[in-house]
């Protein structure tokens, strides 16, 4: 861990939205503990490639390739149809006055100002305020593949995906930042350690569609 550059030792989640009618802006939530304990990042590829012998799909495949192979019993056919998901499970902790590897305050909201607490930014604040700020952003935004209206006039809107940065998945890194949607974000403030709290977020890589979809003119492949 100590051999990594400082940029690789901070994970961040960025949300661009207008949560309160005050204008669209970007909130950044940075996570770092100074060691391997407390910040756990677990990427996984959730594959969905299994077809069961005897099913209609396998019968169709057998009809196509039956002349080339013998379909045995008690064995599965595996086909990757591109429907898997890349997910990153993050378990983290934060604390009052949290700083990164170079002593800078860890941003927790849309300003990064540790001297001013607002409903949209709790940088350096007490854990209960950090939790409230994060959940306020999540409650008042629609993180999805869609930015703007899903279909013009349909009234279904989205704020676009959030952006996950960790390790070399960042600007200036080997890999690009990852557009994501969030699965089951949660926090825990036990009270036994009143200056810290823990949290977990699963980030699922998402397609970013950007502008509203015109069903007759746009190909989203």
LUMLUMKE-666650 format. One record per residue (C-alpha): x, y, z. Coordinates in steps of 0.2 Angstrom, whole numbers, plus 5000, padded with zeros to 4 digits. Layout:
<sites>
{site {X, Y, Z}}
...
</sites>
This chain:
<sites>
{site {5000, 5000, 5000}}
{site {5014, 5012, 5004}}
{site {5022, 5009, 4987}}
{site {5007, 5016, 4978}}
{site {5007, 5034, 4972}}
{site {4995, 5045, 4983}}
{site {4982, 5046, 4968}}
{site {4980, 5027, 4969}}
{site {4977, 5027, 4987}}
{site {4960, 5037, 4987}}
{site {4944, 5031, 4979}}
{site {4931, 5043, 4975}}
{site {4913, 5043, 4969}}
{site {4907, 5058, 4959}}
{site {4888, 5063, 4957}}
{site {4883, 5077, 4945}}
{site {4866, 5083, 4948}}
{site {4854, 5096, 4954}}
{site {4847, 5089, 4970}}
{site {4839, 5105, 4977}}
{site {4835, 5116, 4962}}
{site {4850, 5127, 4965}}
{site {4859, 5121, 4949}}
{site {4868, 5106, 4943}}
{site {4885, 5103, 4951}}
{site {4896, 5089, 4956}}
{site {4898, 5081, 4973}}
{site {4914, 5071, 4976}}
{site {4915, 5058, 4990}}
{site {4933, 5053, 4994}}
{site {4938, 5037, 5004}}
{site {4955, 5033, 5012}}
{site {4961, 5026, 5028}}
{site {4980, 5027, 5027}}
{site {4982, 5008, 5027}}
{site {4975, 4993, 5020}}
{site {4962, 4991, 5034}}
{site {4946, 5000, 5032}}
{site {4946, 5003, 5013}}
{site {4941, 4987, 5004}}
{site {4939, 4987, 4985}}
{site {4933, 4971, 4977}}
{site {4930, 4971, 4959}}
{site {4920, 4956, 4951}}
{site {4913, 4951, 4934}}
{site {4896, 4945, 4936}}
{site {4894, 4932, 4922}}
{site {4878, 4926, 4915}}
{site {4884, 4913, 4902}}
{site {4875, 4897, 4906}}
{site {4863, 4887, 4895}}
{site {4855, 4871, 4902}}
{site {4855, 4855, 4891}}
{site {4837, 4850, 4887}}
{site {4831, 4868, 4886}}
{site {4823, 4875, 4870}}
{site {4839, 4886, 4868}}
{site {4850, 4871, 4868}}
{site {4839, 4862, 4856}}
{site {4840, 4877, 4844}}
{site {4859, 4877, 4846}}
{site {4860, 4858, 4843}}
{site {4850, 4860, 4827}}
{site {4863, 4873, 4821}}
{site {4879, 4864, 4826}}
{site {4873, 4846, 4828}}
{site {4882, 4841, 4812}}
{site {4898, 4847, 4819}}
{site {4898, 4841, 4837}}
{site {4889, 4827, 4847}}
{site {4879, 4835, 4862}}
{site {4883, 4824, 4877}}
{site {4872, 4822, 4892}}
{site {4875, 4829, 4909}}
{site {4886, 4843, 4902}}
{site {4882, 4861, 4900}}
{site {4884, 4873, 4885}}
{site {4891, 4890, 4890}}
{site {4888, 4905, 4879}}
{site {4893, 4923, 4883}}
{site {4879, 4934, 4876}}
{site {4887, 4950, 4883}}
{site {4875, 4952, 4898}}
{site {4887, 4951, 4912}}
{site {4890, 4965, 4924}}
{site {4906, 4973, 4931}}
{site {4904, 4978, 4949}}
{site {4915, 4985, 4962}}
{site {4911, 4982, 4980}}
{site {4918, 4996, 4992}}
{site {4919, 4995, 5011}}
{site {4926, 5011, 5019}}
{site {4927, 5021, 5034}}
{site {4928, 5040, 5037}}
{site {4931, 5051, 5052}}
{site {4929, 5069, 5058}}
{site {4943, 5079, 5050}}
{site {4947, 5065, 5038}}
{site {4963, 5069, 5027}}
{site {4971, 5060, 5012}}
{site {4989, 5053, 5010}}
{site {4996, 5070, 5008}}
{site {4986, 5078, 5022}}
{site {4973, 5087, 5011}}
{site {4955, 5086, 5018}}
{site {4945, 5072, 5010}}
{site {4931, 5080, 5000}}
{site {4913, 5075, 5005}}
{site {4901, 5085, 4995}}
{site {4901, 5098, 4982}}
{site {4913, 5111, 4989}}
{site {4927, 5102, 4998}}
{site {4927, 5117, 5011}}
{site {4931, 5110, 5028}}
{site {4927, 5126, 5036}}
{site {4909, 5128, 5030}}
{site {4895, 5114, 5033}}
{site {4880, 5114, 5021}}
{site {4867, 5101, 5017}}
{site {4877, 5097, 5001}}
{site {4894, 5097, 5009}}
{site {4901, 5089, 5025}}
{site {4920, 5089, 5022}}
{site {4929, 5086, 5038}}
{site {4913, 5086, 5048}}
{site {4906, 5074, 5062}}
{site {4902, 5057, 5055}}
{site {4883, 5060, 5058}}
{site {4884, 5075, 5046}}
{site {4894, 5065, 5033}}
{site {4881, 5052, 5033}}
{site {4867, 5064, 5032}}
{site {4876, 5073, 5017}}
{site {4879, 5057, 5007}}
{site {4862, 5051, 5010}}
{site {4854, 5068, 5005}}
{site {4863, 5067, 4988}}
{site {4857, 5049, 4985}}
{site {4839, 5053, 4990}}
{site {4838, 5068, 4979}}
{site {4846, 5062, 4963}}
{site {4842, 5049, 4950}}
{site {4858, 5040, 4946}}
{site {4855, 5030, 4930}}
{site {4861, 5028, 4912}}
{site {4850, 5042, 4907}}
{site {4854, 5061, 4908}}
{site {4839, 5071, 4905}}
{site {4822, 5064, 4900}}
{site {4822, 5046, 4895}}
{site {4810, 5050, 4881}}
{site {4805, 5068, 4876}}
{site {4789, 5072, 4884}}
{site {4788, 5056, 4895}}
{site {4792, 5064, 4911}}
{site {4805, 5051, 4916}}
{site {4821, 5059, 4919}}
{site {4839, 5054, 4925}}
{site {4855, 5063, 4931}}
{site {4866, 5051, 4922}}
{site {4878, 5039, 4930}}
{site {4890, 5042, 4944}}
{site {4908, 5041, 4941}}
{site {4920, 5029, 4951}}
{site {4938, 5032, 4952}}
{site {4950, 5020, 4961}}
{site {4968, 5015, 4958}}
{site {4973, 5017, 4940}}
{site {4954, 5020, 4935}}
{site {4956, 5039, 4935}}
{site {4962, 5054, 4924}}
{site {4980, 5051, 4921}}
{site {4979, 5033, 4925}}
{site {4981, 5018, 4914}}
{site {4962, 5015, 4914}}
{site {4947, 5027, 4912}}
{site {4936, 5032, 4927}}
{site {4920, 5020, 4927}}
{site {4903, 5027, 4925}}
{site {4892, 5017, 4937}}
{site {4875, 5015, 4946}}
{site {4874, 5011, 4964}}
{site {4867, 4996, 4973}}
{site {4862, 4996, 4991}}
{site {4873, 5010, 4998}}
{site {4873, 5010, 5017}}
{site {4882, 5017, 5032}}
{site {4884, 5012, 5050}}
{site {4887, 5024, 5065}}
{site {4888, 5012, 5080}}
{site {4892, 5025, 5093}}
{site {4905, 5015, 5101}}
{site {4918, 5025, 5091}}
{site {4910, 5042, 5090}}
{site {4923, 5049, 5078}}
{site {4921, 5037, 5064}}
{site {4908, 5028, 5054}}
{site {4908, 5014, 5041}}
{site {4900, 5012, 5024}}
{site {4898, 5001, 5009}}
{site {4893, 5004, 4991}}
{site {4892, 4992, 4977}}
{site {4896, 5001, 4960}}
{site {4890, 4993, 4944}}
{site {4897, 4999, 4928}}
{site {4884, 5007, 4917}}
{site {4881, 5013, 4900}}
{site {4880, 5032, 4899}}
{site {4867, 5037, 4886}}
{site {4869, 5056, 4888}}
{site {4856, 5065, 4878}}
{site {4838, 5060, 4878}}
{site {4833, 5045, 4867}}
{site {4824, 5048, 4851}}
{site {4817, 5031, 4848}}
{site {4816, 5034, 4829}}
{site {4833, 5041, 4827}}
{site {4845, 5035, 4840}}
{site {4854, 5019, 4841}}
{site {4860, 5016, 4859}}
{site {4871, 5000, 4855}}
</sites>
